[in-house]
Amino acid sequence: MSNLKIPIRTCISCREKKEKKLLNRYQCIDKSLSLFSGNGRSFYLCNDCIENKKKCEKALFRQCRNKSNYFEQLKNLVE
């Protein structure tokens, strides 16, 4: 049998490399956070970082390049 490579991605908040299936994929479109729709740029967040507001919010500001109400949007997407 051949060895299949497992896709590895990086969480934008903690910068840890994890398997793709353990991370959640999101994107910023017009100052709103949404699940990845298949088009455009996206980023990954792990479940541990979603619980840490300060760390996650800073990473979202850096990734989306503006300061908006992203943490509340993220909580709504997770629920």
KOLPAMAR-887812 format. One record per residue (C-alpha): x negated, y, z negated; residue in one letter. Coordinates in Angstrom, 2 decimals, padded with zeros to 5 digits. Example, Ala and Ser with C-alpha at 12.3 -4.5 7.8 and 13.67 -1.06 7.14 Angstrom:
2
<atom><X>-012.30</X><Y>-004.50</Y><Z>-007.80</Z><r>A</r></atom>
<atom><X>-013.67</X><Y>-001.06</Y><Z>-007.14</Z><r>S</r></atom>
This chain:
79
<atom><X>000.00</X><Y>000.00</Y><Z>000.00</Z><r>M</r></atom>
<atom><X>-001.15</X><Y>003.50</Y><Z>000.67</Z><r>S</r></atom>
<atom><X>-001.45</X><Y>006.08</Y><Z>-002.07</Z><r>N</r></atom>
<atom><X>001.15</X><Y>008.80</Y><Z>-001.60</Z><r>L</r></atom>
<atom><X>000.11</X><Y>012.24</Y><Z>-002.76</Z><r>K</r></atom>
<atom><X>002.35</X><Y>013.90</Y><Z>-005.32</Z><r>I</r></atom>
<atom><X>003.07</X><Y>017.58</Y><Z>-004.51</Z><r>P</r></atom>
<atom><X>001.57</X><Y>019.88</Y><Z>-007.17</Z><r>I</r></atom>
<atom><X>002.83</X><Y>023.45</Y><Z>-007.69</Z><r>R</r></atom>
<atom><X>001.90</X><Y>026.25</Y><Z>-010.13</Z><r>T</r></atom>
<atom><X>004.25</X><Y>027.95</Y><Z>-012.60</Z><r>C</r></atom>
<atom><X>003.96</X><Y>031.75</Y><Z>-012.21</Z><r>I</r></atom>
<atom><X>004.28</X><Y>032.34</Y><Z>-015.93</Z><r>S</r></atom>
<atom><X>001.90</X><Y>029.88</Y><Z>-017.62</Z><r>C</r></atom>
<atom><X>-000.19</X><Y>029.15</Y><Z>-014.49</Z><r>R</r></atom>
<atom><X>-000.09</X><Y>025.40</Y><Z>-015.22</Z><r>E</r></atom>
<atom><X>-000.17</X><Y>022.99</Y><Z>-012.32</Z><r>K</r></atom>
<atom><X>002.64</X><Y>020.44</Y><Z>-012.51</Z><r>K</r></atom>
<atom><X>004.49</X><Y>018.06</Y><Z>-010.25</Z><r>E</r></atom>
<atom><X>006.95</X><Y>019.78</Y><Z>-007.96</Z><r>K</r></atom>
<atom><X>009.93</X><Y>017.88</Y><Z>-009.39</Z><r>K</r></atom>
<atom><X>009.24</X><Y>019.27</Y><Z>-012.90</Z><r>L</r></atom>
<atom><X>009.50</X><Y>022.91</Y><Z>-011.79</Z><r>L</r></atom>
<atom><X>012.45</X><Y>025.10</Y><Z>-010.80</Z><r>N</r></atom>
<atom><X>012.24</X><Y>027.11</Y><Z>-007.57</Z><r>R</r></atom>
<atom><X>013.57</X><Y>030.69</Y><Z>-007.34</Z><r>Y</r></atom>
<atom><X>013.32</X><Y>033.74</Y><Z>-005.12</Z><r>Q</r></atom>
<atom><X>013.93</X><Y>037.51</Y><Z>-005.35</Z><r>C</r></atom>
<atom><X>016.21</X><Y>039.04</Y><Z>-002.74</Z><r>I</r></atom>
<atom><X>017.12</X><Y>042.74</Y><Z>-002.93</Z><r>D</r></atom>
<atom><X>016.37</X><Y>043.06</Y><Z>-006.67</Z><r>K</r></atom>
<atom><X>018.38</X><Y>039.97</Y><Z>-007.59</Z><r>S</r></atom>
<atom><X>017.12</X><Y>036.58</Y><Z>-008.66</Z><r>L</r></atom>
<atom><X>018.55</X><Y>033.47</Y><Z>-007.03</Z><r>S</r></atom>
<atom><X>017.82</X><Y>029.82</Y><Z>-006.43</Z><r>L</r></atom>
<atom><X>015.68</X><Y>029.19</Y><Z>-003.37</Z><r>F</r></atom>
<atom><X>017.88</X><Y>029.26</Y><Z>-000.25</Z><r>S</r></atom>
<atom><X>015.34</X><Y>027.81</Y><Z>002.17</Z><r>G</r></atom>
<atom><X>014.18</X><Y>031.09</Y><Z>003.73</Z><r>N</r></atom>
<atom><X>011.58</X><Y>033.59</Y><Z>002.57</Z><r>G</r></atom>
<atom><X>009.05</X><Y>033.61</Y><Z>-000.25</Z><r>R</r></atom>
<atom><X>009.70</X><Y>031.72</Y><Z>-003.45</Z><r>S</r></atom>
<atom><X>008.07</X><Y>030.88</Y><Z>-006.77</Z><r>F</r></atom>
<atom><X>008.20</X><Y>028.18</Y><Z>-009.42</Z><r>Y</r></atom>
<atom><X>008.96</X><Y>028.35</Y><Z>-013.16</Z><r>L</r></atom>
<atom><X>008.70</X><Y>025.49</Y><Z>-015.65</Z><r>C</r></atom>
<atom><X>011.40</X><Y>024.87</Y><Z>-018.25</Z><r>N</r></atom>
<atom><X>009.07</X><Y>025.79</Y><Z>-021.14</Z><r>D</r></atom>
<atom><X>008.42</X><Y>029.26</Y><Z>-019.74</Z><r>C</r></atom>
<atom><X>012.11</X><Y>029.95</Y><Z>-019.13</Z><r>I</r></atom>
<atom><X>012.61</X><Y>029.78</Y><Z>-022.91</Z><r>E</r></atom>
<atom><X>009.82</X><Y>032.32</Y><Z>-023.62</Z><r>N</r></atom>
<atom><X>011.39</X><Y>035.71</Y><Z>-022.79</Z><r>K</r></atom>
<atom><X>008.34</X><Y>037.97</Y><Z>-023.03</Z><r>K</r></atom>
<atom><X>006.03</X><Y>035.75</Y><Z>-021.00</Z><r>K</r></atom>
<atom><X>008.64</X><Y>034.93</Y><Z>-018.36</Z><r>C</r></atom>
<atom><X>009.83</X><Y>038.52</Y><Z>-017.96</Z><r>E</r></atom>
<atom><X>006.30</X><Y>039.78</Y><Z>-017.32</Z><r>K</r></atom>
<atom><X>005.75</X><Y>037.13</Y><Z>-014.63</Z><r>A</r></atom>
<atom><X>009.08</X><Y>037.95</Y><Z>-012.98</Z><r>L</r></atom>
<atom><X>008.23</X><Y>041.68</Y><Z>-012.88</Z><r>F</r></atom>
<atom><X>004.90</X><Y>040.88</Y><Z>-011.24</Z><r>R</r></atom>
<atom><X>006.40</X><Y>038.43</Y><Z>-008.74</Z><r>Q</r></atom>
<atom><X>009.42</X><Y>040.54</Y><Z>-007.70</Z><r>C</r></atom>
<atom><X>007.41</X><Y>043.79</Y><Z>-007.73</Z><r>R</r></atom>
<atom><X>009.94</X><Y>045.88</Y><Z>-009.65</Z><r>N</r></atom>
<atom><X>011.46</X><Y>046.11</Y><Z>-013.11</Z><r>K</r></atom>
<atom><X>015.02</X><Y>044.92</Y><Z>-013.16</Z><r>S</r></atom>
<atom><X>017.18</X><Y>042.75</Y><Z>-015.39</Z><r>N</r></atom>
<atom><X>015.64</X><Y>039.47</Y><Z>-014.21</Z><r>Y</r></atom>
<atom><X>015.59</X><Y>037.54</Y><Z>-017.49</Z><r>F</r></atom>
<atom><X>019.38</X><Y>037.78</Y><Z>-017.91</Z><r>E</r></atom>
<atom><X>019.84</X><Y>036.75</Y><Z>-014.28</Z><r>Q</r></atom>
<atom><X>017.55</X><Y>033.77</Y><Z>-014.89</Z><r>L</r></atom>
<atom><X>019.54</X><Y>032.70</Y><Z>-017.96</Z><r>K</r></atom>
<atom><X>022.75</X><Y>032.85</Y><Z>-015.92</Z><r>N</r></atom>
<atom><X>021.20</X><Y>030.68</Y><Z>-013.20</Z><r>L</r></atom>
<atom><X>019.98</X><Y>028.10</Y><Z>-015.72</Z><r>V</r></atom>
<atom><X>023.38</X><Y>027.79</Y><Z>-017.41</Z><r>E</r></atom>
